[in-house]
Amino acid sequence: MTERKQRILTIYRDDSTVQVIYDRVKAVFWTANNTVLVVSRYIDDTTNAHYYIHWPRERICWFKDEP
């Protein structure tokens, strides 16, 4: 299998000074009229299987998407 480029997403919550860091990120996009941030994350490095994580906009102060 060819090696795919994976991203790292850091979410800074509005109610905490602790960041939430996701590695193996496949895609990040907004849904529900830009009110929910959806993070698609690979389950492992051997397959294309992934799952989704949903963050309501009001819980996010800001986020950083790194290649």
VMD Tcl script that builds the backbone (N, CA, C; Angstrom):
set m [mol new atoms 201]
animate dup $m
set s [atomselect $m all]
$s set {name element resname resid chain x y z} {
  {N N MET 1 A 0.842 -1.191 0.000}
  {CA C MET 1 A 0.000 0.000 0.000}
  {C C MET 1 A 0.879 1.243 0.000}
  {N N THR 2 A 0.483 2.236 -0.741}
  {CA C THR 2 A 1.262 3.464 -0.777}
  {C C THR 2 A 1.046 4.261 0.501}
  {N N GLU 3 A 2.083 4.971 0.875}
  {CA C GLU 3 A 1.991 5.772 2.089}
  {C C GLU 3 A 1.172 7.024 1.810}
  {N N ARG 4 A 0.190 7.304 2.637}
  {CA C ARG 4 A -0.656 8.476 2.433}
  {C C ARG 4 A -0.233 9.588 3.385}
  {N N LYS 5 A -0.476 10.782 2.933}
  {CA C LYS 5 A -0.150 11.940 3.748}
  {C C LYS 5 A -1.223 12.107 4.822}
  {N N GLN 6 A -0.798 12.191 6.064}
  {CA C GLN 6 A -1.741 12.321 7.162}
  {C C GLN 6 A -1.573 13.674 7.826}
  {N N ARG 7 A -2.672 14.204 8.260}
  {CA C ARG 7 A -2.687 15.524 8.866}
  {C C ARG 7 A -2.858 15.414 10.373}
  {N N ILE 8 A -2.518 16.512 11.048}
  {CA C ILE 8 A -2.723 16.628 12.490}
  {C C ILE 8 A -3.648 17.814 12.716}
  {N N LEU 9 A -4.672 17.609 13.523}
  {CA C LEU 9 A -5.620 18.673 13.835}
  {C C LEU 9 A -5.560 18.949 15.333}
  {N N THR 10 A -5.382 20.212 15.689}
  {CA C THR 10 A -5.386 20.627 17.088}
  {C C THR 10 A -6.595 21.522 17.304}
  {N N ILE 11 A -7.439 21.136 18.249}
  {CA C ILE 11 A -8.634 21.920 18.578}
  {C C ILE 11 A -8.427 22.575 19.936}
  {N N TYR 12 A -8.621 23.877 19.956}
  {CA C TYR 12 A -8.532 24.642 21.196}
  {C C TYR 12 A -9.960 24.904 21.651}
  {N N ARG 13 A -10.335 24.273 22.763}
  {CA C ARG 13 A -11.704 24.394 23.253}
  {C C ARG 13 A -11.937 25.737 23.925}
  {N N ASP 14 A -13.178 26.161 23.936}
  {CA C ASP 14 A -13.500 27.450 24.538}
  {C C ASP 14 A -13.583 27.390 26.059}
  {N N ASP 15 A -13.676 26.196 26.633}
  {CA C ASP 15 A -13.842 26.061 28.078}
  {C C ASP 15 A -12.622 25.462 28.780}
  {N N SER 16 A -11.480 25.407 28.094}
  {CA C SER 16 A -10.320 24.754 28.673}
  {C C SER 16 A -9.048 25.298 28.052}
  {N N THR 17 A -7.955 25.171 28.777}
  {CA C THR 17 A -6.655 25.542 28.220}
  {C C THR 17 A -5.949 24.337 27.620}
  {N N VAL 18 A -6.561 23.171 27.723}
  {CA C VAL 18 A -5.978 21.944 27.190}
  {C C VAL 18 A -6.432 21.754 25.745}
  {N N GLN 19 A -5.475 21.487 24.864}
  {CA C GLN 19 A -5.802 21.250 23.468}
  {C C GLN 19 A -6.171 19.778 23.252}
  {N N VAL 20 A -7.008 19.539 22.266}
  {CA C VAL 20 A -7.347 18.188 21.830}
  {C C VAL 20 A -6.634 17.981 20.504}
  {N N ILE 21 A -5.762 16.969 20.453}
  {CA C ILE 21 A -4.941 16.741 19.264}
  {C C ILE 21 A -5.341 15.413 18.627}
  {N N TYR 22 A -5.645 15.472 17.337}
  {CA C TYR 22 A -5.965 14.275 16.568}
  {C C TYR 22 A -4.880 14.067 15.519}
  {N N ASP 23 A -4.304 12.867 15.501}
  {CA C ASP 23 A -3.382 12.511 14.428}
  {C C ASP 23 A -4.128 11.599 13.456}
  {N N ARG 24 A -3.500 11.212 12.374}
  {CA C ARG 24 A -4.096 10.340 11.351}
  {C C ARG 24 A -5.410 10.921 10.813}
  {N N VAL 25 A -5.466 12.233 10.632}
  {CA C VAL 25 A -6.672 12.900 10.146}
  {C C VAL 25 A -6.749 12.769 8.626}
  {N N LYS 26 A -7.876 12.295 8.163}
  {CA C LYS 26 A -8.105 12.143 6.724}
  {C C LYS 26 A -8.672 13.422 6.119}
  {N N ALA 27 A -9.672 14.021 6.783}
  {CA C ALA 27 A -10.317 15.228 6.280}
  {C C ALA 27 A -10.970 15.985 7.430}
  {N N VAL 28 A -11.155 17.287 7.210}
  {CA C VAL 28 A -11.851 18.148 8.166}
  {C C VAL 28 A -12.818 19.011 7.365}
  {N N PHE 29 A -14.075 19.070 7.804}
  {CA C PHE 29 A -15.046 19.890 7.088}
  {C C PHE 29 A -16.179 20.300 8.027}
  {N N TRP 30 A -16.880 21.360 7.632}
  {CA C TRP 30 A -18.034 21.847 8.384}
  {C C TRP 30 A -19.304 21.265 7.772}
  {N N THR 31 A -20.280 20.979 8.626}
  {CA C THR 31 A -21.569 20.489 8.165}
  {C C THR 31 A -22.672 21.165 8.981}
  {N N ALA 32 A -23.925 20.865 8.659}
  {CA C ALA 32 A -25.087 21.420 9.373}
  {C C ALA 32 A -25.052 22.946 9.374}
  {N N ASN 33 A -24.920 23.508 8.160}
  {CA C ASN 33 A -24.914 24.961 8.000}
  {C C ASN 33 A -23.778 25.616 8.792}
  {N N ASN 34 A -22.602 24.998 8.735}
  {CA C ASN 34 A -21.390 25.481 9.408}
  {C C ASN 34 A -21.510 25.547 10.925}
  {N N THR 35 A -22.236 24.618 11.520}
  {CA C THR 35 A -22.370 24.601 12.979}
  {C C THR 35 A -21.684 23.403 13.623}
  {N N VAL 36 A -21.225 22.433 12.818}
  {CA C VAL 36 A -20.570 21.247 13.356}
  {C C VAL 36 A -19.288 20.987 12.559}
  {N N LEU 37 A -18.163 20.917 13.273}
  {CA C LEU 37 A -16.894 20.559 12.649}
  {C C LEU 37 A -16.779 19.036 12.666}
  {N N VAL 38 A -16.564 18.451 11.502}
  {CA C VAL 38 A -16.454 17.003 11.386}
  {C C VAL 38 A -15.005 16.650 11.075}
  {N N VAL 39 A -14.457 15.737 11.870}
  {CA C VAL 39 A -13.092 15.259 11.683}
  {C C VAL 39 A -13.175 13.800 11.258}
  {N N SER 40 A -12.616 13.492 10.101}
  {CA C SER 40 A -12.546 12.117 9.622}
  {C C SER 40 A -11.156 11.601 9.957}
  {N N ARG 41 A -11.093 10.511 10.727}
  {CA C ARG 41 A -9.807 10.010 11.231}
  {C C ARG 41 A -9.630 8.548 10.845}
  {N N TYR 42 A -8.424 8.215 10.333}
  {CA C TYR 42 A -8.122 6.828 9.983}
  {C C TYR 42 A -8.107 5.950 11.229}
  {N N ILE 43 A -8.619 4.725 11.104}
  {CA C ILE 43 A -8.598 3.775 12.211}
  {C C ILE 43 A -7.195 3.220 12.407}
  {N N ASP 44 A -6.546 2.840 11.324}
  {CA C ASP 44 A -5.160 2.379 11.384}
  {C C ASP 44 A -4.462 2.717 10.072}
  {N N ASP 45 A -3.197 2.363 9.971}
  {CA C ASP 45 A -2.410 2.727 8.794}
  {C C ASP 45 A -2.466 1.691 7.685}
  {N N THR 46 A -3.141 0.574 7.887}
  {CA C THR 46 A -3.119 -0.491 6.881}
  {C C THR 46 A -4.330 -0.480 5.963}
  {N N THR 47 A -5.403 0.156 6.362}
  {CA C THR 47 A -6.611 0.197 5.536}
  {C C THR 47 A -7.060 1.639 5.348}
  {N N ASN 48 A -8.067 1.819 4.533}
  {CA C ASN 48 A -8.637 3.142 4.327}
  {C C ASN 48 A -9.825 3.388 5.267}
  {N N ALA 49 A -10.037 2.497 6.228}
  {CA C ALA 49 A -11.162 2.625 7.153}
  {C C ALA 49 A -10.977 3.857 8.037}
  {N N HIS 50 A -12.081 4.549 8.286}
  {CA C HIS 50 A -12.033 5.759 9.095}
  {C C HIS 50 A -13.344 5.911 9.867}
  {N N TYR 51 A -13.338 6.844 10.797}
  {CA C TYR 51 A -14.546 7.169 11.548}
  {C C TYR 51 A -14.636 8.682 11.690}
  {N N TYR 52 A -15.782 9.168 12.154}
  {CA C TYR 52 A -16.036 10.601 12.231}
  {C C TYR 52 A -16.160 11.064 13.680}
  {N N ILE 53 A -15.619 12.247 13.931}
  {CA C ILE 53 A -15.726 12.901 15.233}
  {C C ILE 53 A -16.437 14.231 14.981}
  {N N HIS 54 A -17.440 14.531 15.794}
  {CA C HIS 54 A -18.237 15.750 15.597}
  {C C HIS 54 A -18.005 16.728 16.749}
  {N N TRP 55 A -17.724 17.986 16.388}
  {CA C TRP 55 A -17.524 19.050 17.366}
  {C C TRP 55 A -18.492 20.190 17.072}
  {N N PRO 56 A -19.381 20.523 18.016}
  {CA C PRO 56 A -20.250 21.693 17.824}
  {C C PRO 56 A -19.412 22.976 17.811}
  {N N ARG 57 A -19.777 23.894 16.960}
  {CA C ARG 57 A -19.021 25.134 16.792}
  {C C ARG 57 A -18.865 25.904 18.101}
  {N N GLU 58 A -19.888 25.879 18.954}
  {CA C GLU 58 A -19.821 26.656 20.191}
  {C C GLU 58 A -18.808 26.106 21.198}
  {N N ARG 59 A -18.305 24.899 20.984}
  {CA C ARG 59 A -17.292 24.315 21.875}
  {C C ARG 59 A -15.867 24.626 21.429}
  {N N ILE 60 A -15.700 25.213 20.253}
  {CA C ILE 60 A -14.381 25.447 19.679}
  {C C ILE 60 A -14.035 26.929 19.755}
  {N N CYS 61 A -12.873 27.223 20.305}
  {CA C CYS 61 A -12.371 28.590 20.270}
  {C C CYS 61 A -11.683 28.801 18.922}
  {N N TRP 62 A -10.780 27.903 18.554}
  {CA C TRP 62 A -10.157 27.889 17.239}
  {C C TRP 62 A -9.485 26.557 17.039}
  {N N PHE 63 A -9.043 26.271 15.806}
  {CA C PHE 63 A -8.349 25.020 15.539}
  {C C PHE 63 A -7.233 25.249 14.529}
  {N N LYS 64 A -6.270 24.327 14.563}
  {CA C LYS 64 A -5.106 24.396 13.671}
  {C C LYS 64 A -5.027 23.082 12.900}
  {N N ASP 65 A -4.982 23.181 11.578}
  {CA C ASP 65 A -4.906 22.025 10.693}
  {C C ASP 65 A -3.514 22.004 10.067}
  {N N GLU 66 A -2.719 20.992 10.411}
  {CA C GLU 66 A -1.347 20.897 9.906}
  {C C GLU 66 A -1.197 19.736 8.943}
  {N N PRO 67 A -0.495 19.984 7.828}
  {CA C PRO 67 A -0.263 18.891 6.871}
  {C C PRO 67 A 0.714 17.861 7.397}
}
mol reanalyze $m
mol bondsrecalc $m
mol representation Tube
mol addrep $m
